[in-house]
Amino acid sequence: MYKKYGDCFKKLRNQKNLGLSYFSKLGIDRSNISRFEHGKCMMSFERIDLMLEEMQVPLAEYELIVNNYMPNFQEFFILELEKAEFSQNRDKIKELYSEVKETGNHLLTITVKTKLGTISQTEVKEIETYLCNIEEWGYFELTLFYFVSDYLNVNQLELLLFNFDKRCENYCRVLKYRRRLLQIAYKSVAIYAANGERTKAENILEMTKKYRTVGVDLYSEVLRHLARGIIIFNFENAEVGEEKINYALETLEEFGGMKIKEFYQKKMEKYLKKSIKSLLSCCFKATV
């Protein structure tokens, strides 16, 4: 398994006509790179990403080469699942569930059940235990956390958020990881706010500032506005919070379409504590 990653890295390095010593300025010894390229060890994600960046090679390109120019099945499947969820296509989600169940991928099967609303508390606990036992989460683990968070109580959420910042700090420079980190953070803000935990909600929001200094994308910014709007609505001024939430929803419609706006409108109900019916009525009138 290690050799595949090392072979692909060597191929890219040779294409750029770079010697092993080229990366010494990054603090990476040539002997370690040589061992990695010959499949004798695996380098950390952070170091591989640093060297790829130095060669002007996106991580996504490296991953495609590693997988013989085929998308990683797990990530492709997750992308399809999210597309089906955003478009509120339950039949497609059921189709994906049948497909993944046949592969025998147990955790991925449970992941789909979070979108069908059929996940049991035993399965929620199974994911919680799995995540707690892994020292450094990858994209799949981050996705598991993001998907199952709708079914966590505040204590379970707090347990998984323990050392979250430190556990994931190596990933924040890569867009797809940073976006997932921010999705988790902003949903956690919403969950805390819905449970009356204002301080915890604001602490999570504060933590995201350093991720945003690395890079900002429109979708993540809209989620930040929604999260901030939920805090304002629940703890400060419902009218001002409503304006902020509506602004974010209108932005989603403009750039992502009506379906994604409707998806987040439905999410609002569980996070807003005051005058929920009034707000949702206003949102849907605006949609019409």
C-alpha positions in Angstrom: 0.0 0.0 0.0 2.8 2.4 0.9 4.6 1.7 -2.4 1.7 3.0 -4.5 1.8 6.4 -2.8 5.6 6.5 -3.0 5.7 5.5 -6.7 3.3 8.2 -7.6 5.2 10.8 -5.7 8.4 9.8 -7.4 6.8 10.0 -10.8 5.6 13.6 -10.1 9.0 14.6 -8.7 10.9 13.2 -11.7 8.5 15.0 -14.1 9.5 18.2 -12.4 13.2 17.3 -12.6 13.6 17.7 -8.8 16.2 15.9 -6.7 15.5 14.4 -3.3 17.4 17.3 -1.7 15.0 19.9 -3.1 12.7 19.4 -0.2 15.3 19.9 2.5 14.2 23.6 2.8 10.9 22.2 4.1 12.8 20.3 6.8 12.3 17.0 5.1 15.3 14.7 4.9 16.1 13.2 1.5 16.6 9.8 3.2 13.0 9.8 4.4 11.7 10.8 1.0 13.7 7.9 -0.5 12.3 5.4 1.9 8.8 6.7 1.2 9.3 6.4 -2.6 10.5 2.8 -2.2 7.5 1.8 -0.1 9.5 1.3 3.1 7.4 3.9 5.1 4.4 6.2 4.9 4.8 9.9 5.2 2.4 12.1 7.2 -0.4 13.8 5.3 1.0 17.2 6.3 4.5 16.5 4.8 3.1 15.0 1.5 0.9 18.0 1.1 3.8 20.4 1.7 5.9 18.7 -0.9 3.1 18.6 -3.4 2.5 22.3 -2.8 6.2 23.0 -3.4 5.9 21.2 -6.8 2.7 23.1 -7.7 0.7 19.9 -7.7 -2.8 19.9 -6.2 -3.5 17.2 -3.7 -6.6 16.2 -5.8 -4.3 15.5 -8.8 -2.0 13.3 -6.7 -5.0 11.4 -5.4 -6.2 10.8 -8.9 -2.8 9.4 -10.0 -2.7 7.2 -6.9 -6.1 5.8 -7.9 -5.1 5.3 -11.6 -7.0 8.4 -12.6 -10.3 7.0 -11.1 -12.1 9.0 -8.3 -11.8 7.4 -4.9 -14.9 5.3 -4.4 -15.7 6.5 -0.9 -15.3 10.2 -1.8 -17.3 9.8 -5.1 -20.0 8.0 -3.2 -20.2 10.7 -0.5 -20.4 13.4 -3.2 -23.3 11.5 -4.8 -25.0 11.1 -1.4 -24.7 14.9 -0.7 -26.1 15.8 -4.1 -29.1 13.5 -3.6 -29.7 15.1 -0.1 -29.4 18.7 -1.3 -31.9 17.9 -4.2 -34.1 16.1 -1.6 -34.1 13.0 -3.9 -35.0 10.3 -1.4 -35.3 7.6 -4.1 -31.7 8.3 -5.1 -30.6 8.0 -1.5 -32.4 4.6 -1.2 -30.7 3.5 -4.4 -27.3 4.5 -3.0 -28.1 2.6 0.2 -28.8 -0.6 -1.7 -25.6 -0.1 -3.7 -23.3 0.4 -0.7 -25.0 -2.3 1.3 -24.0 -4.8 -1.4 -20.3 -3.8 -1.1 -20.3 -4.8 2.6 -18.9 -1.4 3.6 -20.6 -1.2 7.0 -19.6 2.3 8.1 -20.5 3.8 4.7 -23.9 1.9 4.9 -24.6 3.6 8.3 -23.6 6.9 6.8 -26.4 6.6 4.2 -28.8 5.7 7.0 -28.2 9.1 8.6 -29.7 10.6 5.4 -32.7 8.2 5.4 -33.4 8.9 9.1 -33.2 5.2 9.8 -30.0 5.1 11.9 -30.4 3.5 15.3 -28.9 4.8 18.6 -26.7 1.7 18.6 -25.3 2.7 15.3 -24.8 6.3 16.4 -22.9 5.0 19.4 -20.8 2.8 17.0 -19.8 5.8 15.0 -19.0 7.8 18.1 -16.8 4.9 19.4 -15.1 4.6 16.1 -14.2 8.3 15.9 -13.0 8.4 19.5 -10.6 5.6 18.8 -8.9 7.3 15.8 -6.1 9.7 16.6 -6.1 11.6 13.3 -9.2 11.9 11.2 -9.2 11.7 7.4 -11.8 13.0 5.1 -14.0 10.0 5.6 -13.9 10.4 9.4 -14.7 14.1 9.2 -17.7 13.2 6.9 -18.9 10.6 9.4 -18.9 13.2 12.2 -20.6 15.7 10.0 -23.4 13.3 8.9 -24.0 11.8 12.3 -24.0 15.1 14.2 -27.7 15.5 13.6 -28.3 12.5 15.9 -25.9 13.4 18.7 -26.9 14.9 22.1 -24.8 17.8 23.5 -22.6 15.5 25.6 -21.8 13.3 22.6 -21.1 16.3 20.5 -18.8 17.7 23.1 -16.9 14.5 23.4 -16.2 14.4 19.7 -15.3 18.1 19.6 -12.7 17.5 22.3 -9.3 18.4 20.8 -11.1 18.9 17.4 -8.9 21.9 16.5 -5.6 20.1 17.3 -6.8 16.8 15.7 -7.6 18.5 12.4 -5.1 21.4 12.2 -3.0 19.7 9.4 -6.0 19.7 7.0 -7.2 23.3 7.1 -5.0 24.4 4.1 -6.8 22.0 1.7 -10.1 23.3 0.5 -12.2 20.1 0.6 -11.0 19.3 4.2 -11.4 22.9 5.3 -14.9 23.0 4.0 -15.8 19.9 5.9 -14.2 21.2 9.1 -16.2 24.4 8.8 -19.4 22.4 8.0 -18.9 20.5 11.3 -18.1 23.6 13.2 -21.1 25.7 12.0 -23.5 22.8 12.5 -22.1 22.4 16.1 -22.7 26.1 16.6 -26.3 25.6 15.6 -26.8 22.5 17.8 -25.3 24.3 20.9 -27.4 27.4 20.2 -30.6 25.3 19.9 -29.7 23.8 23.3 -29.2 27.1 25.0 -25.4 26.8 25.1 -24.5 30.3 23.9 -20.9 30.4 25.2 -20.0 27.0 23.6 -21.6 28.1 20.4 -19.6 31.3 20.3 -16.4 29.5 21.3 -16.7 27.2 18.2 -17.5 30.2 16.0 -14.3 31.9 17.3 -12.3 28.8 16.6 -13.1 29.0 12.9 -11.5 32.3 12.4 -8.0 30.8 11.9 -9.4 28.4 9.2 -10.9 31.4 7.4 -7.5 33.2 7.3 -6.2 30.2 5.3 -8.9 30.6 2.6 -12.5 31.5 2.3 -15.2 30.0 -0.1 -18.7 31.3 -0.7 -20.5 28.2 0.5 -18.7 28.1 3.9 -19.2 31.8 4.3 -23.0 31.4 3.9 -23.0 28.7 6.5 -21.1 31.0 8.9 -23.8 33.7 8.3 -26.5 31.0 9.1 -24.7 29.9 12.3 -24.3 33.5 13.4 -27.9 34.3 12.6 -29.1 31.3 14.7 -27.1 32.7 17.7 -28.5 36.2 17.3 -32.1 34.8 16.8 -32.0 32.6 19.9 -30.1 34.9 22.3 -30.2 38.5 21.1 -32.8 39.8 18.7 -35.1 37.5 16.8 -35.8 40.1 14.1 -32.1 40.8 13.4 -31.3 37.1 13.5 -34.1 36.5 11.0 -32.7 39.1 8.6 -29.3 37.5 8.7 -30.7 34.0 8.2 -32.9 35.2 5.3 -29.9 37.0 3.7 -27.9 33.7 3.8 -30.8 31.7 2.4 -31.3 34.1 -0.5 -27.5 33.9 -1.2 -27.8 30.1 -1.3 -30.7 30.4 -3.8 -28.8 32.8 -6.0 -25.7 30.7 -6.3 -26.9 27.2 -5.5 -30.5 27.1 -6.7 -33.9 26.7 -5.0 -33.3 23.1 -3.8 -30.3 23.9 -1.7 -32.2 26.9 -0.2 -35.2 24.7 0.7 -32.8 22.1 2.2 -31.4 24.7 4.6 -34.8 26.2 5.3 -36.0 22.8 6.6 -32.8 22.6 8.8 -33.7 25.8 10.5 -36.6 24.5 12.4 -34.6 22.3 14.8 -32.1 25.2 15.5 -34.4 28.1 16.2 -36.1 28.3 19.6 -38.3 31.4 19.2 -41.2 32.1 16.9 -40.2 29.2 14.6 -43.5 29.1 12.7 -43.4 32.8 12.1 -39.8 32.7 10.7 -40.4 29.7 8.5 -43.6 31.3 7.2 -41.7 34.4 6.3 -38.9 32.3 4.6 -41.3 30.4 2.4 -43.3 33.5 1.5 -40.0 35.0 0.3 -39.4 31.8 -1.8 -42.8 32.2 -3.4 
